[in-house]
Amino acid sequence: MTPTLLAIAMLFVVTMCYATVCAASPFGNCRKCNGWGFQMKTDRKGRQKRGKDCRRCHATGKRIRIGRWLYNRWARIYRAGTDTPRPEGSR
C-alpha cells in the first residue's frame, strides 16, 4: 500500500469516526467552563467558589459539536431549497 493511499484511507476512517460521534452525541462539554456551566473563582482565603454563569454555553455546560452544526446548517438549507409546492387539486 502506497503512503498516499494509506493517508487517504486514514483520513477517511477519522472522518467517519467523527461523523459517528456527531450523530451519536451531538453535544459536547463546553470548553470554557469544562461542562460545569459556570466559571470557578477563588475568594480571598483561596477557597474555590462558584463564579458567574458561562456566557458561551448559557450555563448549560454543553455546546454543539462543529460537525453536527455543519450538518444542521446543510439540512436546513437543503430543506428550504427542495420544498416543492403541491400540485393543484391534491390535499
LINKA-V546022 format. One record per run of one state. SS is the DSSP state (H for helix, E for strand, - for the rest). FROM is the first residue (numbers start at 1). TO is the last residue. If there is no record, write none. Layout:
((SS FROM TO) (SS FROM TO))
This chain:
((- 1 2) (H 3 24) (- 25 26) (E 27 29) (- 30 37) (E 38 42) (- 43 47) (E 48 53) (- 54 61) (E 62 64) (- 65 65) (H 66 81) (- 82 91))
